């Protein structure tokens, strides 16, 4: 059986952002403002109403019955985490000079 992600915690982070924790410990914050398309999501465009979400059935739900599939949330958090990791700067290789030559070696070289 394939893994079925389930939201186990959701915390309001301001604006239209929710920090989500899944049943495999994956965590991340999503800005859901761009997700609020269609009639069922119309009330959620009011920030005060948006904040009224709760966790039910393994996903985020609002009082009007609007919800977002946990698989979609999970994939978005994974994608955001991968993008963030790709943007993190990496340390340049260590350099040293010997005479007029410049030797470049990885930082973990002995």
N, C-alpha and C positions, 0 to 999 in steps of 0.2 A: 504494500500500500504506500502511496506517495505521501509526503509530508503535507499536512493541512495546517496552514498558519492560522493562529487564533490570537486576537488582541486580548491581553490579560490586564493591561493597565493603559490608561490614557489620561494625560495631564494637559490642561490648557496652558499655552505658552504665549498668549497675546495675539492680537489680530485674528488671523484665521489659522494659526499654527497650533498643532497638537503634537505632543511628544508621546509616542506609542512604544509599548513594550509587548513583544510577542512571546508565545509559549516556548520558543527555543532561545530566549534571552536576547534576540535581536532588538535593538532600540534605535529610535531616530525621531527627529522632528520633521513634520511635513507642513507646508503651507498649503492649505486646501482651498484657498480662494479661487483658483483656476478650475477646481473640480465642481464648483457649484453651478452647474448648467441643468436646465430643465425645471419643470413646474414644482416637483417635489423638493427641490433644493432652493427655491426662491426665498422661503422664510429664513434660510440659513445665511443669507446675504446681510442680514441684520446682525452685527457683531454680538449684541446682547442675546439674541436667540441662538446664535452659533455656539455660544458658551454652554448651552444647556445639554450638551451631548452626555452620553453615558455609555458604558460597555455592556452589551447584551448579545448573547449568542455568538461570542467570539469576534465581535466587531464594534465599531463606533456607531451609535444610533442617536437620533434626535427625537423629541417628543411627537413630531408629526409623522413618524415612521420612516423618515429618510435614513438611509444607511449606505455604507460603502463596503463593497466586498472585501473581506480581509486579505484575500490573495492580491488584490490590486494595491492595497495599502502596503503589504509586505514587499511586493516587487518594487514599489516606489521608494520605500525606506532602503532596501538593498541597493537600488540604483543610485540614490543620493549618497549613501555611504561609499560606494565605489568611486563616484565622481569626486567626492571630498578627498578620498585617499589619493586619487590620481593628481589632485591639485596641490597636495602637500609637497613642500620643497624637499629635495633630497640633498644631502651633504655633498659638496664637491669632493673629488678625490684629494687625498693629502699630497702635498708636493714638498719636495726638498731640493735644495741646490747643492751640487757638487761641482766645484769649479765653475765653468761656464755652462755646464749641462743641467738641465732641469729634469728631474726624475718624477714621474707621476705614478703613484701606486694607490691601490684601494686603501681606505682607512683601516680595514681589518687585517691588512698584511703585516706579517711579523718583521 
